[in-house]
Amino acid sequence: MARPRLFDEERALDAAMRAFWEKGYEATSTQDLCEATGLGRSSIYNTFSSKHDLFRRALARYIDTMTALQLEILEDAERPPLERIGALFERVVEQEFTERPEGRSIGCLSVNATVELAARDPEVDRVLARDLRMRLDALRAVVEAGQRAGEIASDRDPEALARFVNAVIGGMRVSAQGGADRPSLEGIAATAVGALRR
């Protein structure tokens, strides 16, 4: 009979996710993961098999949580389409200024992983690509709804506008990591919303 685990695996996964989010994959050592989770090396490797497996699971958990929050905003049919996009930008700004350890933005784990790993880690790249497609599909649907409602310029390709919004969000997150303050991010968001208008 297998020995029961004496720790909360979900809590350990959340702690590891935070460690990777703050430091990145390469810079997060096994010791960092032990300190973050409160687990010994053997418990980490018996449960997650490898640092890479733990990172993959932590990234998937992050994506599930963050994408669900974004989709909830984008699929809110009670709001006009352009307002939904504005609300998504507001959510990004809010996250950048509430998820800061010691005042420093840690950005977005997905953006960080894209920059650090996507080009050289096919497994991580697949996870990120699947998430990107889901978010772009949701953004494109909102853009198309906005075009039908006359809120968003109808002479532009909805897929291109969805990619534009996604790129602005990524840029906002990187700007926050570089020290941009809240008014700067809010200005970027307002400019992007203005660029979408009919």
C-alpha positions as a printed NumPy array, in Angstrom:
array([[  0.   ,   0.   ,   0.   ],
       [  1.339,   3.45 ,  -0.947],
       [  2.117,   5.861,   1.864],
       [ -0.343,   8.747,   2.016],
       [  1.107,  12.153,   1.209],
       [  1.446,  14.337,   4.262],
       [  1.168,  17.657,   2.42 ],
       [ -1.282,  19.542,   0.266],
       [ -0.117,  19.021,  -3.319],
       [ -2.218,  21.903,  -4.629],
       [ -0.751,  24.292,  -2.078],
       [  2.759,  23.107,  -2.96 ],
       [  2.001,  23.657,  -6.64 ],
       [  0.789,  27.201,  -5.933],
       [  3.957,  27.948,  -3.941],
       [  6.162,  26.575,  -6.719],
       [  4.202,  28.611,  -9.278],
       [  4.92 ,  31.764,  -7.3  ],
       [  8.635,  30.928,  -7.105],
       [  8.871,  30.371, -10.863],
       [  6.792,  33.509, -11.478],
       [  9.139,  35.651,  -9.406],
       [ 12.478,  34.22 , -10.585],
       [ 11.91 ,  32.459, -13.896],
       [ 12.533,  28.816, -14.709],
       [ 16.331,  28.747, -14.925],
       [ 16.959,  31.001, -11.923],
       [ 14.678,  28.999,  -9.622],
       [ 16.814,  26.373,  -7.915],
       [ 15.652,  23.166,  -6.302],
       [ 16.507,  24.785,  -2.97 ],
       [ 14.242,  27.733,  -3.855],
       [ 11.44 ,  25.257,  -4.553],
       [ 12.069,  23.451,  -1.253],
       [ 11.901,  26.752,   0.638],
       [  8.81 ,  27.924,  -1.227],
       [  6.861,  24.696,  -0.793],
       [  8.201,  23.626,   2.582],
       [  9.022,  20.228,   1.07 ],
       [ 12.248,  18.296,   0.985],
       [ 13.954,  17.41 ,  -2.302],
       [ 12.762,  13.82 ,  -2.179],
       [  9.136,  14.881,  -1.682],
       [  9.355,  17.299,  -4.611],
       [ 10.87 ,  14.737,  -6.945],
       [  8.625,  11.888,  -5.769],
       [  5.557,  14.034,  -6.427],
       [  6.543,  16.033,  -9.497],
       [  9.327,  13.829, -10.987],
       [ 11.461,  16.773, -12.153],
       [ 11.851,  20.527, -11.996],
       [ 10.598,  20.68 , -15.582],
       [  7.466,  18.678, -14.756],
       [  6.797,  20.902, -11.749],
       [  7.227,  24.005, -13.921],
       [  4.922,  22.624, -16.621],
       [  2.232,  21.909, -14.037],
       [  2.699,  25.293, -12.353],
       [  2.442,  27.064, -15.726],
       [ -0.715,  25.124, -16.61 ],
       [ -2.246,  26.065, -13.266],
       [ -1.355,  29.722, -13.788],
       [ -2.809,  29.689, -17.304],
       [ -6.028,  28.006, -16.169],
       [ -6.524,  30.646, -13.492],
       [ -5.557,  33.743, -15.476],
       [ -7.223,  32.774, -18.731],
       [-10.449,  31.975, -16.877],
       [-10.397,  35.495, -15.385],
       [ -9.833,  37.034, -18.821],
       [-12.551,  34.943, -20.458],
       [-15.004,  35.889, -17.717],
       [-14.48 ,  39.549, -18.607],
       [-14.521,  39.04 , -22.376],
       [-17.631,  36.838, -22.358],
       [-19.701,  39.175, -20.171],
       [-22.559,  39.802, -22.603],
       [-24.085,  42.354, -20.201],
       [-21.338,  44.806, -21.189],
       [-20.783,  46.391, -24.607],
       [-17.814,  44.826, -26.461],
       [-15.449,  47.795, -26.254],
       [-16.202,  48.152, -22.551],
       [-15.201,  44.494, -22.076],
       [-11.834,  45.161, -23.697],
       [-11.385,  48.238, -21.499],
       [-12.255,  46.133, -18.44 ],
       [ -9.649,  43.576, -19.477],
       [ -7.001,  46.303, -19.625],
       [ -8.141,  47.524, -16.181],
       [ -7.737,  43.97 , -14.842],
       [ -4.181,  43.842, -16.197],
       [ -3.292,  47.163, -14.556],
       [ -4.843,  46.054, -11.282],
       [ -2.932,  42.794, -11.305],
       [  0.373,  44.548, -11.934],
       [ -0.148,  46.675,  -8.837],
       [ -1.494,  43.996,  -6.474],
       [  0.83 ,  41.078,  -7.33 ],
       [  4.056,  42.93 ,  -6.514],
       [  6.446,  41.534,  -3.948],
       [  8.19 ,  44.491,  -2.3  ],
       [  6.865,  46.895,  -4.915],
       [  8.396,  45.161,  -7.932],
       [  6.151,  43.871, -10.709],
       [  6.672,  40.229, -11.57 ],
       [  4.675,  40.59 , -14.76 ],
       [  2.925,  37.574, -16.218],
       [  4.205,  34.018, -15.912],
       [  3.006,  33.251, -19.448],
       [  4.839,  36.244, -20.927],
       [  7.927,  35.426, -18.878],
       [  7.849,  31.783, -20.   ],
       [  7.351,  32.812, -23.639],
       [ 10.454,  34.984, -23.515],
       [ 12.559,  32.52 , -21.532],
       [ 11.517,  29.106, -22.846],
       [  9.12 ,  29.   , -25.803],
       [ 11.825,  29.022, -28.488],
       [ 13.738,  26.109, -26.952],
       [ 11.204,  24.032, -25.061],
       [  8.615,  22.409, -27.353],
       [  6.455,  21.177, -24.481],
       [  6.196,  24.614, -22.873],
       [  5.701,  26.155, -26.32 ],
       [  2.692,  23.869, -26.942],
       [  1.117,  24.839, -23.613],
       [  1.623,  28.545, -24.36 ],
       [  0.413,  28.258, -27.963],
       [ -2.807,  26.509, -26.882],
       [ -3.468,  29.249, -24.326],
       [ -2.695,  31.999, -26.836],
       [ -5.143,  30.536, -29.34 ],
       [ -7.892,  30.393, -26.705],
       [ -7.335,  34.018, -25.692],
       [ -7.116,  35.222, -29.309],
       [-10.355,  33.431, -30.167],
       [-12.108,  35.172, -27.265],
       [-10.633,  38.553, -28.217],
       [-11.573,  38.1  , -31.86 ],
       [-15.17 ,  37.265, -30.877],
       [-15.391,  40.487, -28.826],
       [-13.847,  42.52 , -31.649],
       [-16.332,  41.068, -34.14 ],
       [-19.202,  41.872, -31.756],
       [-17.855,  45.403, -31.43 ],
       [-17.647,  45.758, -35.202],
       [-21.238,  44.573, -35.597],
       [-22.33 ,  47.061, -32.92 ],
       [-20.46 ,  49.896, -34.64 ],
       [-18.095,  50.435, -31.677],
       [-14.936,  49.092, -33.293],
       [-13.59 ,  49.993, -36.729],
       [-15.084,  47.51 , -39.191],
       [-12.465,  48.068, -41.91 ],
       [ -9.83 ,  46.151, -39.932],
       [ -9.267,  42.421, -39.698],
       [-10.686,  41.06 , -36.396],
       [ -7.822,  38.579, -35.985],
       [ -5.267,  41.37 , -36.42 ],
       [ -7.101,  43.512, -33.858],
       [ -7.239,  40.575, -31.428],
       [ -3.476,  40.142, -31.824],
       [ -3.034,  43.892, -31.317],
       [ -4.938,  43.798, -28.008],
       [ -2.955,  40.754, -26.891],
       [  0.328,  42.459, -27.811],
       [ -0.675,  45.592, -25.886],
       [ -1.37 ,  43.467, -22.808],
       [  2.012,  41.756, -23.124],
       [  3.68 ,  45.139, -23.567],
       [  1.92 ,  46.534, -20.514],
       [  3.174,  43.626, -18.423],
       [  6.756,  44.039, -19.626],
       [  6.537,  47.814, -19.099],
       [  5.406,  47.224, -15.512],
       [  8.384,  44.938, -14.947],
       [ 10.574,  47.756, -16.249],
       [  9.152,  50.155, -13.669],
       [  6.203,  51.815, -15.442],
       [  3.755,  53.296, -12.938],
       [ -0.021,  52.949, -12.879],
       [ -0.757,  56.187, -14.817],
       [  1.619,  55.048, -17.579],
       [ -0.133,  51.697, -17.928],
       [ -3.543,  53.341, -17.799],
       [ -2.411,  55.691, -20.581],
       [ -1.318,  52.752, -22.738],
       [ -4.686,  51.071, -22.157],
       [ -6.627,  54.225, -23.019],
       [ -4.596,  54.702, -26.2  ],
       [ -5.284,  51.107, -27.242],
       [ -9.016,  51.449, -26.642],
       [ -8.971,  54.685, -28.633],
       [ -7.189,  52.958, -31.505],
       [ -9.968,  50.354, -31.697],
       [-12.79 ,  52.877, -31.896],
       [-14.728,  53.324, -35.091]])
